[in-house]
Amino acid sequence: MWGAHWRQRLRLAPFYFALHAADALGALRIRNARVRRSRPAASHAAWRPGVSIVIPDRDAPEMLREALSSVFAALVRIDEPQEVIVVANGASEAAYADVRAMFPTVEFSHSEAPLGFGAAILRGLEHVRYDWVYLMNNDMTLDAAALLEVLQHRGDTVFSASSQIFQRSHDGRREETGFVDWYVDRSGVHVFHAPISAPTLVRAHLAGSGGATLFRTATLARYARESQCYDPFYWEDIEWGVRARRDGYSVLLCPASHAFHRHRATAARFYSSAQIDRIIARNQVLFDARNRATAFGVEWLMNRICDLPYESQRELASFSMAAETFRARSQMSRASSPAAPATLSDPHHAAVDLAPASFSYALRRFSPHGAASRPRLLVVSPFAVYPARHGGARRIAGLLKHLRRDFDVILVSDEASLYESRSFTGFDDLCAVHLVWRVERANDDTAPPLETRMRAHCHEALADTVRRAVNMYEPALVQIEYAELAGLIRLRGDNERWILGLHDAVAAGDFQSAHHAQRFAQDTLSRYDAVTVCSEEDRALMAHRNIVCVPNASSIQLGDYRRSESSQLLFMGPFRYAPNFDGVRRFLRDAFPAIAAAVPGTRMCVLGGDDAARKTRDDPVFAQGGVEVVAHRDDVGKLLNACAITVNPLSGIRGSSIKVIESLTAGRVCVSTRDGARGFLAEEFESLIVVRDIASMVDPIVQLLRDSALRHRIEAPDRSRLARYRWSHSAERQRDLYDALLGSRHEC
């Protein structure tokens, strides 16, 4: 039963019955075969030349002036009828006197009362004379060629053509691109702006942003009238795109058209961050209810509504909202259905199979059964791989980037809860992806023995998914990542070669007793055809008949080196790996105060991953002056460029630290403990300064901060030796192992 109590259920009953009634009506139509089963050929009326620009503006004449200046610079290139309409609202007419004088040809539609985005668009459309209208936010500016580029893609079956959006803020990653995709997970439906890899390729996407897109006027007016429930802002333009696709129109992205955005510049002037987030969350659920974006059932959706703040529940509880939702949802059964959003997790199932494609990724086409043109490689990871939040994930992602060129790669990955919009680029060109939801144990700072971790990670849902993948795809190779999953060897069939990728070597001390260690070696490890390690030090610790060292590598481009000019130190390492947290904490306690005293102005940036805020919240060591703790960042290269020296104060570890080789590749001196430098000591890189303990890090760091000439001399990347630490080179070693194993299989 949905809802917490009868009053809440009574209040939301109209909305609940509207959803059920719409679904029942849709099912009846399907049974009576009155539904169009395929998308109709879009044969729409021809369009006439001419373009209208509509800009809603709420009491921001200075921002509007910038937007209009860019519009008229772009319109100079357009040799057809044109008009510019501003819907000025929430301010007196006098506030726009200067703008009117500067742009006398602009038509103003004025409302002293503030208008929501949908209402402002409808008011502007009432004045539009041409068949195509470019909607533009007042906090946007256009490149001179922006309008010329999108106008080239008008067509009888086109609903919209969007500009590529460049966000003006710089917070570590680009949030807006204009390339819109979507997905669903256990929390509902999500839309996001995907990266644009082909800057000139016009392609389909989910929906055009209402702030920088050319639309078919008559169709937009109809959609906008029926989506005012989203006011004051957000999600209405997503519904326009989804409806257009269902009606048989094309929804296009034109990356060669450039628009520049101040993110939330207008909304943030009139709404607090909490209010904006509340409205977005309400409209997210409303969009799902109206468009049936998720397939998790009405009861699940009502529980999502009950989780919203009371104000949002009250807004959705009105009879008019229920009636509008019934009308929109029931229309879904009349229209053809476009591709559903990719599902990354399902509240009713522990594992999901990723859809073959979305707008921003496409799995490689292949037949799961029958003869394979390339060897099939099944890779199993206990942790999320995309986006890579820690060194182990970066290793898997780096190797798969190259291995997928020669193998049909099937990925089975736990931690489905961590897959999101930034994961999509990693899926591209894999053959299949299966995501599994693991219930996390409570956070604590003690590491249980390896046999306990193996039982937790080899849980039933993951094992069932691996078993199904082995039976379905009949892979030639099965790559198991991490010792925690080594027990999956029990699923081995007769025709595969199994490889265990050890990110850290396994030692007897990892187990509760010598008996457990012996059982692991005899009953588990020995059944693998090969074991890979990432450092020669780890190879020396392992006992197996076939051990191959596949070193960790860097994805930083060697040609991007720029001399260090700051006095900032950098530590990179997610705190979910306990040695990272312990090491940097001891450095901040025992070394950083002395360094800061010797070199005033020295700062320390700690890239601690998603868990950083929780782990450091009440710790005075991280609160000292000059120390900044940041969470996960996609722009690691920028952080490296901004620092002078990186530090790696780890101890008691195995494997090797990717942070070390990335620092050297970026042209930054890394001062490291001997344990932290594992895997790279033999190369004797001049830019890798190795000391015996954390206290010994102070003197070389102070010397390098004071002597920039010395630092610049030794930090320059040694390209010849660093070339051996590229993921392409490591993938070659992995590929050689696979080839040898496949050869031995054929000989058997």
N, C-alpha and C positions, 0 to 999 in steps of 0.2 A: 504494500500500500504506500502510495506517495504521500508526502506531507508529514509534518510533525504533530499536528493536532487537528481536530474537526473544524475549528474556526478558519484555519488556513485553507483546508480543503474546500470549505464552503465558499470562501472568498474567491478562490481560483476555479471553482466549478464551471463557470461559463467557458473559460479558456479550455479546460480539460474536455468538456463535451464537444466543443468546436473541433478539437483535434480528432476525436473519435468519429464524429459525424463526417468530417471531410475524408477520413481514411475509409470509412464504410461506403461512402458514395463512390470513391475511387475504385474500391474493390468491386462494387456492383457494375460500374461501367466496364471494367475489364471483363467480368463474366459475360456481359452482354455484347462483348466484342465491339464496343463503340469507341475504342481508343485507337489512335493512330500509332502503329507499332514502330514506325521508323520516322526519322526526321523528314519533314516535307521539303521538297525542292523550293528554295526561297525565290519565288517569282514576284517581286515587289515592283511598285511603280518606279519608273525612271526618275532621276533627279535632275534638277536644273542648276546651272552654275550660280555661284554666290555663297558667301560664308558670313555667318554672324558670330560675334564674340560676346559671350555673356559672363560678366564678372560680378558675383555677389560681394558686397563690402559692408562690414559692420563697423562704422566709426573708426576707420583707419585711412584717412585721406593721404597721409605721407606714403604708406605702403602701396596704396592704390596708384599713386603717381608713378612709382617705379614700375608697377605692373603694366600700366597703360603705355609708358614710354617704350617698353620692350614690345608690346603688341603692335604699336604703330611702326616700329622699326621692322617687324616681321611682315606687316601688311604691305609694305612698299613693294615686296616681291610678288604680290598676288595681283594678277591682271584679270580680275572679275569683280562683280558687285560685292560690296562688303559693308558691314555696320558693326559698331561696338556699343553694347548696352551694359550699363552699370546699375545693379540693384543696390542702392545705398539704403541702409537701414540702421536703426538703433542710434541715430544722431539727427541733429537739425540740418535743414538744407544749407544753412549758412556755413556749416563746417566744410562743405564741398565747393565753396565759391572759388577758391584758387584753382582747384582741379578743373572745374568747369571752364574757367578762363583759359587754362593751359591747353585743354582738349575740347574745343568748341563743337566738334562734330560728334562727340560722344552723347548718346541718348541716356538720360538718367531717369530711373524709376525709383521714387523715393518713398520710404516708410519710416516715420519717426519711431514706431514700435520695432523692436528687434524681431528678426525673422529667423527661423531655422533654415538649415541649408536647403532642404527640399522645397520649403515655401518660397525662398528667395529664387530658386531655379525656376519654379513655376511662374512666378511674377515676371522674370526675365523672358521666358518663352512666350508669354503673351504678346511681346513686342517684336519677336523675331519674324523676319520676312523671308528668310532663305531656307532652303531644304537641309542645310548642314549648319550645325552650331558647335562652336568650340567653347566648352565650359572651362573656366579658368579661375582658380582661387586668387584672391587678392594678395596672398603671400607667395605667389609664383612670379617668375620672370621668364621670358622666352628667348631662346637663341634666335638670331635673325632668320634662320632657315626653318624654324620649327613648324610654322603653318604651311609653308610650301611643301614640306616633306609629307605631312599627314594628308593634305588635300589630294595628293597623287593617288591615294588608296581608297578613294570613294568608289562605290560600286552599287549595283542594284541589289546585291545580296549582303552588303556590308552594313552593320549597325554602328560600329565605332572603330576609330583608329587612334591609338594612344601615343602620347609622347613618352620618351624615356625621361625619368625624373632623377635629378641630382639633388640630394639633400644638402643643405648648406652647413649643417652642424657637423662636428667632427668628434664623435664619442667612441671611436674605436672601430666601428663598422658602418657601412652604408645601409641605412634602414629602408630607403625608398629607391626603387628603380623604375617603377611603372609596369614591370612585368609581373602580373598578378597570378598566383597559383593558390591552391587550397588543399587542406587535408582534414581528416577527423581523427580524434583520439578519444580516450575515456572522458575527457572534459568537454567534448563538443566539437564544433566545426571551427576551423581557423583559416584565415586568409593571410597571405604574406607576399612580400615583394621578393622575387627570386633574382639571383645574379643574372646579368646579361653577358653571355659569352661571345655572341656574334653581334658586333655593334651596328651592322647594316642589314641584318636579316629580318624581314617582316615576317611575323609569326603569329599564330593564334595564342590567346591567353584567356584567362577566366573573365576578366571585367576591366573596363577602362576606369581609371580614377576620375571622379567628378571634378578634379581640380586641374586636369591637363589632358583633355581628350576631345576629339572631334566626334560628334554624334549625328545620326539621322534625326532631324528635328521632330517630325510627326510621331515617330515611334518613341522617342525619348519623352515627349510630352505625355503620352499615354502611360508609360511606365512611371514617370515622376508623380503623376496624379494619384497613382495607386500605391505609392510607397511613402506617403507623408507620415506614416506611423513611426518612421525612424527619426523624425526630428527630435532634437536640434541638429544632429550630425551623425555620420558614420554608418556604414553597411548598406545605405540605399543604393549606392552605385554598384555594389557587388550584386544586388538583386537585379539591377538593370541588365548587367552582363549575363547573368544566369538565365533570365527570362528571354533575352535576345537569342541566346544559343538554343533554347528550347523552341523558339519560334522559327528556327532555321536560318538565322542571320550569322554572319561571320563577325567575330570580335577580335580585332587585330592590335598588335603592338608594332609601332614604327620606331625602332631605336635611333634612327638617324635624326629624328625630331627631338630636340633637347629642351627641357624645362627645368628650372631651378627653384627649389622649395625651401622656405623656412618652416621646419616641421612644427605643426600645431601653433603657429605664430598667432593665428586669430583666435582659436578656441581658448588658448591659455590666457588670453586677456580678460575673458569673461567667466571662465569656469576654473575651479581648482583642479589639480591633478586627480584628486579623489573623485570629483564629480565627473570628469572626463572618463576615467576608468569605469565608473559605475554605468554610465550611458553606453559605453562600448560593450560591456558585459551584457547589459539588458538587450541591446540590439543584436548581439551575437546569438542569443537564445531565440529572439524573435525571428531572425532570419532563418534559423533552423526550423522553427515551427511553421513558418509560412512556406518554405521551400523544400521541406523534408530532406535536409542535407545529410543527416545521420540516419542510420537504419537500426537504432537501438531501442525503438519502441516508445510509446506515449508515456508509460509509467516512468521510464528513465528521464524523458524530457521534462516531465512535471517535477521530478525531484531536482533537476537542474534549476528550474524556476524557483523552487522553494529555497534553494541555496542563495538566491539573490538577496540584496538588501530589501528591507520592507518597502521602501519607496518604489523600487523597480517592480516588486510584486504587485503593488497597488496600481501602478500604471498598466500592467498587463491584465489586471483583473476586470477592467471595464467591459461592459457588454459590446461597446463599439469595437474595441480591440479584438474581442472574441469573434465578432461577425466578420471583420476584415481578415482575420487569420483563417477563418473557415473558407472564405471566398478564395483567398490566394492558394491555400493548401489544396482545396478541391480542384482548382484549375490544373494542378500538377498532373492529374490523370488524363487530361484532355490533350496535353502537349507531349511531344516526343521528349525523351529524357537524354540529355548529354551525358558524357562520361561522369561517373560519380567521383567524388574526391577520394584520394588514396587514404586508406585506413592504416594508421600506425599502431593503434591499440583498440581493443574492443572490451567493453565492460562485462560482456557475457562469455568471453573466451580468453584463455591465457595466451594463445598464439594467433598471429594473423599472417596471411600471405600478402605481400605487397602487390598492388595492382601493376600490370605490365607497363603502364606509362601514366604520366600526368603532363601538365603543360611544360614543366621545367626539368623532367627527366624521362628517359626511356630505357627500359631494360632491353638487353640484347634478345632478339628473337631466336628461339631455339626450341626443338622438340624434346620434352623430357624423356621420351621413350625412343627406342630405335637406335640406329647407328649414329654416332657422334662424329662430326667433322673435326672437332678439337677435343682434347682431353677435358673431362669434367672434374672440376676442383671444388669440393665442399669445404668451406671454411667455417669454423664454429668458434664464436667468441663469447666469453661470459660477461663482457662489458659492451656498452654502446661504442660503435666505431665512428659514426658520423653524427655531428661534428666531433673531431678528435679532441677530447677534453683532457687527456693525459698522455704520457709518453707511450704506454702500451697501445692505445688506440691510434696514435700517430704512426707507430710502427706498422700496424696492420693496414692502415689506410695507405701509407706510403708504398708498401709492397704490392697491395692489390691494384693500385693505380697502374702498375706496369704488368703485373701478372695477367690481368684481364685481357691483355692484348693477345695472349697465346693460349689462354684456357677459358673454358666456359665456367665462370665462377658463380657458385651458389653460396650465399651468405646466410648463416643462421646466427642470430645475435640475441643475447639476453639484454636486459635493461631497456625494454621497449619504452618505458616511461621517459627516457632521455632522448628519444628520437623526436625531431621537430623540423621546422622549416629549413634550417641550415643543413639538415641531413640529405636533402634531395639531390644536391650536386654529386654526392658520393655514390648514389644509387645508379647513376647514369652508366650504361653499358655493362653492368652486372647482368647475369642471366635470371636470377631469382633471389628474392630476399624474404626471409621468414623472421619475424620479430616476436620475441617471447617476453611476457610480463613476469618478472620475479618480484615476490614480496620481500622487501628489504628487512633485514633484522635491525633492531634498534642500534643507533650509533653508540659506539664506545671506543675507548682508546687502547684496548687490549686486543692483540691479534691471536685468535684461537689457533690450535695446531692445524697443520695442513690437512689431516684426514677429516677434521670437522669442517673446514672450508670446502673440501671436495664434496662432502655430503650435501652441504647447503647449495653449492653451485650446480651440481649434477641433479637438480630437482626434476620432478616427474614431467613437468610441462616442457622443459628443455630437452630431456631425454626422448620424449614422445616426438617432438619436432625433428630431432636429429634422426631418429629411427625412420620417420616418414620420409625425410629427405633422402636417406640412403636408399630406401626402397623405390622412391619415385624417380630419382635421377640416375641411379646406378653409377655413382662417381668412380672415376679411376683413382682419385686421390682424396683423402680426407685429412685436412689440416686442423688439428685441435690446438687452440691457443690457451696458454697458461696451464700450470700444473693443477690448478683447481678443477679443470675439466678432464684431467687425465683418465678418470674412471669411466668416461664414455667409451673407452676401448671395448667394453663389454658388448657394444652394439656392432662390432666389426663383423662384416660378412666375408665371403670367400674370395671376392674379386677386387677388393680395394687395397691400396697401400695407405697406411696410416702414419702420419707424422705429428709429433708433439712439439709445438713451439714453446720453449721455455723462455719467458721474458726474464726470469730470475732462475738461476740454477737451484736445484733441490738438494738439501743436505739433511743428514740424520737429525740434526737439531730442530728441524721444522716439524717433526712429529712428536707425539706425546710420549712415545717410547721407542726403543730400538726394534721391538717387535713390529710396530706399525711401519717403521722405515724399511725393514726387511721385506715385509709383505708388499709394500709399494714397488720396490725394486724387482721382486720376483714375479708378482702377479699382474702388475700394471705396466711399468716402464718397459719391461722386456718384450711385451707384446707389440710395441710400436716398431715399425720398420726403420724409422729414423727419428732423431731428436735434433732440433735446431737450438742454438744458443746465440746470444748477441755479443759475447766477448770471449776472448781466449782464456781469460781468468775463469769464466764459467765452464768452459770446455774441460779445464783441468779438474774441476770439482765433480764432474759427472762420469758415471760408469755405464756405457752403452756401446754396443758393437758398431753403431753408425751415428756419429755426432758431427754435425756441420755447423760452423760458425757463420752466421749471416749477420753482419754488424749493423748496428743502428746507424742511421744516416740523417742527412739534413735536406729539407725542402727549400731552404733559403738559396736564392740564385747567387752564384759566385760573382757575377758581374755587377751586383748592386752595392758594392762596398763604398761607403763614405766615411771619411775620417771622423773619429770621435771628437766632440768639441765640448761636452758637458762635464760636470763633476758628479754625475748620477750613477749609482750602482743599481744593478738589476738582479733579482732572483726570480727564476721561472720554475714553477713546480706545483702541481695541484696538491692541496692539503689532504685529499682523500688517501694519498700515499703517505703514511705516517712519517717516514724518514724525511720527507720534504718539510713538513711542519716542524719537526723536532730540530732539524738542521738549521733552518733559517731563524728559528726562535733563539737558538743558542748563539748564532752569529749576531743577532740584534742585541742580545744581552751581553756577550763577552767581547765582541770586536767592534761593532758599529760605533758605540760611544767614543772609543779611542780614535777611530778614524775621523769622526765628525769634529772632534776637538783639534786634531792635527791639521785638518783641511776644512776650515769653516765654509759653510755653504754646501757641503756634501749632502746629497739626498739619497734615499733608498726606495726603490719601487719593488714591491713584492707581488708577483703575479701568482695568486694562490688558488685560482680556480673557483668553481661554483660554491664551495663550502667555506670560502675565506672569511666572509663576514661573520658567520656563526662562530668559527674557531677563534677569532681574534677580538670579538666584541668587548670582552671585559679583561683583556690582557694588557697590562701597562707596557709591556715590552714593545708591542706593536703601536702603542699610542704615543711613543716618544716623538719629539720634534724631528722633522725631516723624513719620516717614514710614511709611505703611502701604500695601502693594501688595495689591490684591484682584483676583480674576479676574472672569469674566463674572457679572453679577448681573441678575436680572429686576426688582428693585425700585429702579430708577434714581431714581424719585421720592423714595424715602426717603433716598437718599444726598444728593440735592439739598437736601432739608429739613434734613439734619444739618449742612450746611456754611454758611459765611458768604459765601464768594466762590468762583467757579470761575475757572480759568485756562486759556488756550488759547495756548500759546507755540509755535505752528507757523510754519514759514517755507518758502518755495519751493513752495507747494501751489497747486492749482487747485480748481475746484468750490466747495463751501462746507461748513462744519462744522455738522452737526446739533447737536452739543454746545452751540454758541453759542445757537441759538434756543431749545433746551430749557432752558437756564439762565435766559434772560430770561423765558420763559413761567412757569417755576417761581418767579420772583421772587428771582433771585439775580444780583448784579452779576457780569459776566464781564469780566475783564481780559485783553485779547487783543492779540497782534501784529496789524499791519495785514493781513498775509496770512491769518492765522487768522480775521479778521472778514469775509473775502470773502463777498459775497452779501447782507450786512446793513448795510454802511456807509452806503448812501444813506438809510436810515431815520433815522439819527442818534438811535438809542435812548439815553436818558440812562443806562440801566443797562449799556450796552456801552462800556467804557473802552478806547480803542485807543491803543497806544503803538508807538514805532518799532522797538523791539527788546526782547529778554528782560531785559536789565539795567535798562531803563526801567520794568519792571513793579513793581519794589520799592517805590518811593515811593507810588504810588496804593494798592497793597495795604496797606501799613503805615498810611496815613491812614484807609482804610476800616475796618480792624480796630480802630483806636483810637477812631474816631468813629462809634459805632453809630447815632447820630441821623442823620448824613449818609447812612450806608449804607441805613438804613430808608427814607429819603426817596427815594433814587434807585432802589432795587431793586423797588419796587412795580410790578407788570406794567402796561404801557400797553396796555390791552385793545383799544382801537380799532385800533391799528396791528398788534398781534400777531394779531388775527383773520385777517389776510391770510396768516399763516404757520401755518395749520392744514392737515393733510393733506387734509381735505375740499375746501379752497380750491384746493390744488395739483392735486388730482384733477380739479377742474372745468376747469382749464387743459389738462390732458392730454386730457380728454374733448372739449373744443372742438377740439383738434387732430385727434382721431380723426374727429369729425363732419365736419370740413372735408375730410379725406382720403377719407372714404367718399363724400362728395358729389362729389368730383372723380373718384372711380372710376366712379360711376354716369354721369357726364357723358361719360366716354371711350367 
